[in-house]
Amino acid sequence: MAYKMKGSALYHKSSPHKQKGKNYKSSKGDQQGPVNNKQMPLQKGEMDGTYIYDGNKTSEKVIDYEERAGFLTDNDITNDGSKKDNQRKKTAKNLNREAEIIRDRTRNTSKKK
């Protein structure tokens, strides 16, 4: 029979990577899994001529996502309650979320080196 100390936190906590909602804001959601190496294609609500960064630098990817989301929130969202406006808000939120995921992952991997 194994002896388990009741006061030890070693047996009660799960891995911090498996904990949802405790270390991350609720808007970030579940961030498990690999970071996608390709940029997200144009989303619904974005203009057809929007430039998408296709390089490998993670800092440039984050900047690209933030610029695309910023352009939507600053110029295209009118807050009139239409379907297109709601889609643009969702798209901007998704782009910001992707930027946060990449930013958090780069912070975590740089500390391990």
N, CA and C atoms as an extended XYZ file, in Angstrom:
339
Properties=species:S:1:pos:R:3:atomname:S:1:resname:S:1:resid:I:1 pbc="F F F"
N         0.838       -1.158        0.000 N   MET     1
C         0.000        0.000        0.000 CA  MET     1
C         0.899        1.243        0.000 C   MET     1
N         0.555        2.172       -0.882 N   ALA     2
C         1.353        3.390       -1.012 CA  ALA     2
C         0.923        4.417        0.022 C   ALA     2
N         1.875        5.116        0.547 N   TYR     3
C         1.612        6.155        1.528 CA  TYR     3
C         1.578        7.501        0.819 C   TYR     3
N         0.500        8.254        0.991 N   LYS     4
C         0.377        9.556        0.353 CA  LYS     4
C         0.196       10.608        1.437 C   LYS     4
N         1.011       11.633        1.376 N   MET     5
C         0.908       12.715        2.345 CA  MET     5
C        -0.277       13.605        1.967 C   MET     5
N        -1.178       13.807        2.894 N   LYS     6
C        -2.370       14.599        2.597 CA  LYS     6
C        -2.064       16.082        2.468 C   LYS     6
N        -1.059       16.572        3.084 N   GLY     7
C        -0.751       17.997        3.036 CA  GLY     7
C         0.114       18.382        1.849 C   GLY     7
N         0.612       17.421        1.112 N   SER     8
C         1.510       17.718        0.009 CA  SER     8
C         0.721       18.173       -1.213 C   SER     8
N         1.143       19.257       -1.796 N   ALA     9
C         0.492       19.756       -3.009 CA  ALA     9
C         0.960       18.974       -4.232 C   ALA     9
N         1.941       18.134       -4.066 N   LEU    10
C         2.488       17.359       -5.169 CA  LEU    10
C         1.448       16.437       -5.783 C   LEU    10
N         0.537       15.934       -4.972 N   TYR    11
C        -0.434       14.957       -5.452 CA  TYR    11
C        -1.763       15.572       -5.880 C   TYR    11
N        -1.977       16.840       -5.579 N   HIS    12
C        -3.288       17.433       -5.815 CA  HIS    12
C        -3.363       18.297       -7.059 C   HIS    12
N        -2.283       18.846       -7.508 N   LYS    13
C        -2.324       19.762       -8.640 CA  LYS    13
C        -2.005       19.023       -9.930 C   LYS    13
N        -2.674       19.434      -10.985 N   SER    14
C        -2.341       18.898      -12.299 CA  SER    14
C        -1.281       19.799      -12.937 C   SER    14
N        -0.805       19.392      -14.068 N   SER    15
C         0.215       20.143      -14.780 CA  SER    15
C        -0.297       21.536      -15.114 C   SER    15
N         0.541       22.580      -15.023 N   PRO    16
C         0.060       23.924      -15.350 CA  PRO    16
C        -0.345       24.058      -16.813 C   PRO    16
N         0.159       23.196      -17.680 N   HIS    17
C        -0.227       23.259      -19.082 CA  HIS    17
C        -1.630       22.711      -19.303 C   HIS    17
N        -2.113       21.874      -18.387 N   LYS    18
C        -3.435       21.290      -18.537 CA  LYS    18
C        -4.507       22.086      -17.806 C   LYS    18
N        -4.111       23.061      -16.987 N   GLN    19
C        -5.082       23.868      -16.272 CA  GLN    19
C        -5.669       24.901      -17.218 C   GLN    19
N        -6.959       24.967      -17.267 N   LYS    20
C        -7.626       25.922      -18.145 CA  LYS    20
C        -8.223       27.043      -17.312 C   LYS    20
N        -8.007       28.258      -17.749 N   GLY    21
C        -8.648       29.396      -17.129 CA  GLY    21
C        -8.009       29.888      -15.850 C   GLY    21
N        -6.987       29.232      -15.343 N   LYS    22
C        -6.371       29.686      -14.105 CA  LYS    22
C        -5.203       30.624      -14.374 C   LYS    22
N        -4.412       30.342      -15.407 N   ASN    23
C        -3.254       31.165      -15.693 CA  ASN    23
C        -3.476       32.108      -16.865 C   ASN    23
N        -4.508       31.873      -17.638 N   TYR    24
C        -4.747       32.675      -18.826 CA  TYR    24
C        -6.064       33.415      -18.690 C   TYR    24
N        -6.161       34.517      -19.379 N   LYS    25
C        -7.426       35.238      -19.433 CA  LYS    25
C        -8.434       34.375      -20.165 C   LYS    25
N        -9.685       34.591      -19.892 N   SER    26
C       -10.719       33.767      -20.521 CA  SER    26
C       -10.781       34.009      -22.022 C   SER    26
N       -10.329       35.163      -22.504 N   SER    27
C       -10.388       35.431      -23.940 CA  SER    27
C        -9.344       34.645      -24.715 C   SER    27
N        -8.297       34.197      -24.034 N   LYS    28
C        -7.258       33.448      -24.731 CA  LYS    28
C        -7.684       32.019      -24.997 C   LYS    28
N        -8.508       31.468      -24.163 N   GLY    29
C        -8.970       30.109      -24.369 CA  GLY    29
C        -7.876       29.087      -24.120 C   GLY    29
N        -8.089       27.904      -24.630 N   ASP    30
C        -7.149       26.807      -24.450 CA  ASP    30
C        -6.000       26.979      -25.432 C   ASP    30
N        -4.775       27.004      -24.951 N   GLN    31
C        -3.629       27.282      -25.800 CA  GLN    31
C        -2.710       26.081      -25.947 C   GLN    31
N        -3.239       24.897      -25.868 N   GLN    32
C        -2.407       23.723      -26.026 CA  GLN    32
C        -2.221       23.415      -27.498 C   GLN    32
N        -1.156       22.706      -27.802 N   GLY    33
C        -0.902       22.317      -29.178 CA  GLY    33
C         0.176       23.182      -29.800 C   GLY    33
N         0.635       22.787      -30.979 N   PRO    34
C         1.717       23.520      -31.626 CA  PRO    34
C         1.230       24.841      -32.221 C   PRO    34
N         2.155       25.775      -32.347 N   VAL    35
C         1.859       27.037      -33.008 CA  VAL    35
C         1.939       26.805      -34.505 C   VAL    35
N         0.946       27.269      -35.217 N   ASN    36
C         0.920       27.103      -36.661 CA  ASN    36
C         2.023       27.944      -37.297 C   ASN    36
N         2.807       27.353      -38.195 N   ASN    37
C         3.897       28.077      -38.836 CA  ASN    37
C         3.420       29.016      -39.931 C   ASN    37
N         2.233       28.778      -40.477 N   LYS    38
C         1.696       29.639      -41.525 CA  LYS    38
C         0.764       30.664      -40.903 C   LYS    38
N         0.709       31.823      -41.530 N   GLN    39
C        -0.220       32.847      -41.092 CA  GLN    39
C        -1.643       32.443      -41.438 C   GLN    39
N        -2.583       32.953      -40.674 N   MET    40
C        -3.993       32.723      -40.979 CA  MET    40
C        -4.331       33.425      -42.285 C   MET    40
N        -5.081       32.766      -43.149 N   PRO    41
C        -5.492       33.444      -44.384 CA  PRO    41
C        -6.483       34.559      -44.064 C   PRO    41
N        -6.873       35.295      -45.072 N   LEU    42
C        -7.853       36.356      -44.859 CA  LEU    42
C        -9.118       35.779      -44.244 C   LEU    42
N        -9.618       36.447      -43.240 N   GLN    43
C       -10.817       36.014      -42.537 CA  GLN    43
C       -12.020       36.766      -43.088 C   GLN    43
N       -13.197       36.292      -42.726 N   LYS    44
C       -14.418       36.981      -43.132 CA  LYS    44
C       -14.416       38.380      -42.537 C   LYS    44
N       -14.730       39.356      -43.344 N   GLY    45
C       -14.767       40.739      -42.887 CA  GLY    45
C       -13.528       41.523      -43.252 C   GLY    45
N       -12.433       40.853      -43.610 N   GLU    46
C       -11.228       41.569      -44.021 CA  GLU    46
C       -11.306       41.893      -45.511 C   GLU    46
N       -10.650       42.962      -45.908 N   MET    47
C       -10.654       43.362      -47.316 CA  MET    47
C        -9.780       42.416      -48.132 C   MET    47
N       -10.090       42.287      -49.417 N   ASP    48
C        -9.384       41.347      -50.286 CA  ASP    48
C        -7.909       41.680      -50.461 C   ASP    48
N        -7.535       42.926      -50.468 N   GLY    49
C        -6.153       43.315      -50.730 CA  GLY    49
C        -5.275       43.379      -49.494 C   GLY    49
N        -5.718       42.868      -48.364 N   THR    50
C        -4.956       42.939      -47.124 CA  THR    50
C        -3.690       42.103      -47.229 C   THR    50
N        -2.555       42.715      -46.854 N   TYR    51
C        -1.262       42.026      -46.919 CA  TYR    51
C        -1.164       41.035      -45.759 C   TYR    51
N        -0.663       39.839      -46.073 N   ILE    52
C        -0.432       38.802      -45.064 CA  ILE    52
C         1.053       38.465      -45.061 C   ILE    52
N         1.691       38.603      -43.903 N   TYR    53
C         3.107       38.284      -43.762 CA  TYR    53
C         3.304       36.786      -43.928 C   TYR    53
N         4.282       36.398      -44.755 N   ASP    54
C         4.490       34.969      -44.991 CA  ASP    54
C         5.899       34.511      -44.612 C   ASP    54
N         6.590       35.264      -43.775 N   GLY    55
C         7.926       34.882      -43.342 CA  GLY    55
C         7.899       33.992      -42.107 C   GLY    55
N         9.079       33.801      -41.498 N   ASN    56
C         9.205       32.898      -40.359 CA  ASN    56
C         9.437       33.606      -39.024 C   ASN    56
N         9.616       34.913      -39.019 N   LYS    57
C         9.875       35.615      -37.764 CA  LYS    57
C         8.595       35.724      -36.946 C   LYS    57
N         8.649       35.240      -35.712 N   THR    58
C         7.453       35.252      -34.878 CA  THR    58
C         7.058       36.674      -34.482 C   THR    58
N         8.036       37.542      -34.308 N   SER    59
C         7.688       38.922      -33.946 CA  SER    59
C         6.921       39.601      -35.073 C   SER    59
N         7.300       39.328      -36.312 N   GLU    60
C         6.583       39.893      -37.453 CA  GLU    60
C         5.188       39.305      -37.581 C   GLU    60
N         5.030       38.028      -37.223 N   LYS    61
C         3.697       37.413      -37.258 CA  LYS    61
C         2.774       38.085      -36.258 C   LYS    61
N         3.287       38.330      -35.059 N   VAL    62
C         2.488       38.993      -34.026 CA  VAL    62
C         2.092       40.393      -34.493 C   VAL    62
N         3.039       41.122      -35.058 N   ILE    63
C         2.763       42.472      -35.548 CA  ILE    63
C         1.710       42.434      -36.643 C   ILE    63
N         1.804       41.451      -37.543 N   ASP    64
C         0.838       41.335      -38.632 CA  ASP    64
C        -0.566       41.080      -38.097 C   ASP    64
N        -0.693       40.157      -37.151 N   TYR    65
C        -2.005       39.883      -36.568 CA  TYR    65
C        -2.567       41.126      -35.884 C   TYR    65
N        -1.731       41.833      -35.134 N   GLU    66
C        -2.197       43.016      -34.428 CA  GLU    66
C        -2.596       44.128      -35.390 C   GLU    66
N        -1.851       44.296      -36.480 N   GLU    67
C        -2.200       45.319      -37.464 CA  GLU    67
C        -3.514       44.993      -38.155 C   GLU    67
N        -3.695       43.732      -38.507 N   ARG    68
C        -4.940       43.336      -39.160 CA  ARG    68
C        -6.135       43.540      -38.236 C   ARG    68
N        -5.989       43.170      -36.965 N   ALA    69
C        -7.075       43.365      -35.996 CA  ALA    69
C        -7.304       44.854      -35.730 C   ALA    69
N        -6.223       45.601      -35.638 N   GLY    70
C        -6.339       47.044      -35.405 CA  GLY    70
C        -7.017       47.758      -36.556 C   GLY    70
N        -6.729       47.332      -37.766 N   PHE    71
C        -7.373       47.949      -38.921 CA  PHE    71
C        -8.874       47.689      -38.894 C   PHE    71
N        -9.255       46.480      -38.515 N   LEU    72
C       -10.689       46.176      -38.427 CA  LEU    72
C       -11.375       47.014      -37.353 C   LEU    72
N       -10.770       47.086      -36.176 N   THR    73
C       -11.423       47.797      -35.078 CA  THR    73
C       -11.418       49.308      -35.301 C   THR    73
N       -10.382       49.847      -35.908 N   ASP    74
C       -10.293       51.295      -36.090 CA  ASP    74
C       -11.108       51.797      -37.272 C   ASP    74
N       -11.138       51.031      -38.357 N   ASN    75
C       -11.717       51.554      -39.583 CA  ASN    75
C       -13.037       50.920      -39.996 C   ASN    75
N       -13.217       49.633      -39.758 N   ASP    76
C       -14.349       48.933      -40.347 CA  ASP    76
C       -15.514       48.691      -39.399 C   ASP    76
N       -15.268       48.583      -38.106 N   ILE    77
C       -16.351       48.287      -37.167 CA  ILE    77
C       -17.116       49.573      -36.868 C   ILE    77
N       -18.431       49.537      -37.145 N   THR    78
C       -19.261       50.732      -36.990 CA  THR    78
C       -20.175       50.663      -35.777 C   THR    78
N       -20.247       49.520      -35.103 N   ASN    79
C       -21.108       49.318      -33.926 CA  ASN    79
C       -22.580       49.585      -34.222 C   ASN    79
N       -23.003       49.197      -35.407 N   ASP    80
C       -24.411       49.375      -35.742 CA  ASP    80
C       -25.222       48.102      -35.525 C   ASP    80
N       -24.585       47.012      -35.139 N   GLY    81
C       -25.296       45.780      -34.829 CA  GLY    81
C       -25.595       44.896      -36.025 C   GLY    81
N       -25.052       45.222      -37.175 N   SER    82
C       -25.315       44.403      -38.358 CA  SER    82
C       -24.512       43.107      -38.307 C   SER    82
N       -24.865       42.161      -39.170 N   LYS    83
C       -24.162       40.879      -39.209 CA  LYS    83
C       -22.708       41.054      -39.629 C   LYS    83
N       -22.476       41.915      -40.595 N   LYS    84
C       -21.101       42.156      -41.048 CA  LYS    84
C       -20.263       42.763      -39.928 C   LYS    84
N       -20.854       43.659      -39.172 N   ASP    85
C       -20.149       44.292      -38.069 CA  ASP    85
C       -19.811       43.277      -36.983 C   ASP    85
N       -20.753       42.389      -36.666 N   ASN    86
C       -20.490       41.348      -35.670 CA  ASN    86
C       -19.410       40.391      -36.158 C   ASN    86
N       -19.394       40.076      -37.464 N   GLN    87
C       -18.361       39.205      -38.022 CA  GLN    87
C       -16.992       39.860      -37.937 C   GLN    87
N       -16.931       41.155      -38.176 N   ARG    88
C       -15.655       41.878      -38.071 CA  ARG    88
C       -15.136       41.878      -36.638 C   ARG    88
N       -16.046       41.997      -35.669 N   LYS    89
C       -15.634       41.945      -34.262 CA  LYS    89
C       -15.067       40.571      -33.919 C   LYS    89
N       -15.720       39.513      -34.400 N   LYS    90
C       -15.217       38.155      -34.156 CA  LYS    90
C       -13.863       37.956      -34.806 C   LYS    90
N       -13.703       38.454      -36.018 N   THR    91
C       -12.432       38.321      -36.727 CA  THR    91
C       -11.324       39.053      -35.984 C   THR    91
N       -11.591       40.253      -35.530 N   ALA    92
C       -10.589       41.014      -34.783 CA  ALA    92
C       -10.219       40.294      -33.488 C   ALA    92
N       -11.197       39.711      -32.817 N   LYS    93
C       -10.926       38.976      -31.578 CA  LYS    93
C       -10.068       37.740      -31.863 C   LYS    93
N       -10.354       37.023      -32.962 N   ASN    94
C        -9.561       35.850      -33.322 CA  ASN    94
C        -8.127       36.228      -33.672 C   ASN    94
N        -7.955       37.321      -34.393 N   LEU    95
C        -6.602       37.758      -34.751 CA  LEU    95
C        -5.812       38.153      -33.508 C   LEU    95
N        -6.447       38.864      -32.593 N   ASN    96
C        -5.771       39.231      -31.340 CA  ASN    96
C        -5.436       37.994      -30.518 C   ASN    96
N        -6.302       37.010      -30.522 N   ARG    97
C        -6.054       35.769      -29.787 CA  ARG    97
C        -4.850       35.027      -30.361 C   ARG    97
N        -4.766       34.950      -31.675 N   GLU    98
C        -3.615       34.292      -32.307 CA  GLU    98
C        -2.322       35.021      -31.963 C   GLU    98
N        -2.367       36.341      -31.946 N   ALA    99
C        -1.172       37.109      -31.574 CA  ALA    99
C        -0.771       36.824      -30.132 C   ALA    99
N        -1.743       36.724      -29.230 N   GLU   100
C        -1.448       36.418      -27.836 CA  GLU   100
C        -0.854       35.025      -27.673 C   GLU   100
N        -1.373       34.063      -28.415 N   ILE   101
C        -0.856       32.703      -28.329 CA  ILE   101
C         0.606       32.673      -28.753 C   ILE   101
N         0.920       33.295      -29.876 N   ILE   102
C         2.311       33.307      -30.352 CA  ILE   102
C         3.194       34.050      -29.368 C   ILE   102
N         2.704       35.172      -28.847 N   ARG   103
C         3.503       35.955      -27.904 CA  ARG   103
C         3.788       35.146      -26.641 C   ARG   103
N         2.781       34.453      -26.111 N   ASP   104
C         2.980       33.649      -24.909 CA  ASP   104
C         3.924       32.484      -25.171 C   ASP   104
N         3.793       31.851      -26.305 N   ARG   105
C         4.661       30.718      -26.624 CA  ARG   105
C         6.105       31.152      -26.794 C   ARG   105
N         6.336       32.306      -27.402 N   THR   106
C         7.713       32.758      -27.570 CA  THR   106
C         8.319       33.146      -26.226 C   THR   106
N         7.522       33.681      -25.314 N   ARG   107
C         8.028       33.988      -23.971 CA  ARG   107
C         8.425       32.713      -23.235 C   ARG   107
N         7.591       31.686      -23.352 N   ASN   108
C         7.853       30.436      -22.651 CA  ASN   108
C         9.041       29.690      -23.229 C   ASN   108
N         9.214       29.686      -24.537 N   THR   109
C        10.325       28.945      -25.145 CA  THR   109
C        11.644       29.681      -24.963 C   THR   109
N        11.630       31.011      -24.911 N   SER   110
C        12.889       31.723      -24.751 CA  SER   110
C        13.487       31.527      -23.357 C   SER   110
N        12.656       31.270      -22.368 N   LYS   111
C        13.160       31.042      -21.012 CA  LYS   111
C        13.813       29.671      -20.866 C   LYS   111
N        13.409       28.723      -21.682 N   LYS   112
C        13.940       27.373      -21.561 CA  LYS   112
C        15.344       27.249      -22.120 C   LYS   112
N        15.727       28.137      -23.004 N   LYS   113
C        17.045       28.030      -23.659 CA  LYS   113
C        18.185       28.387      -22.759 C   LYS   113
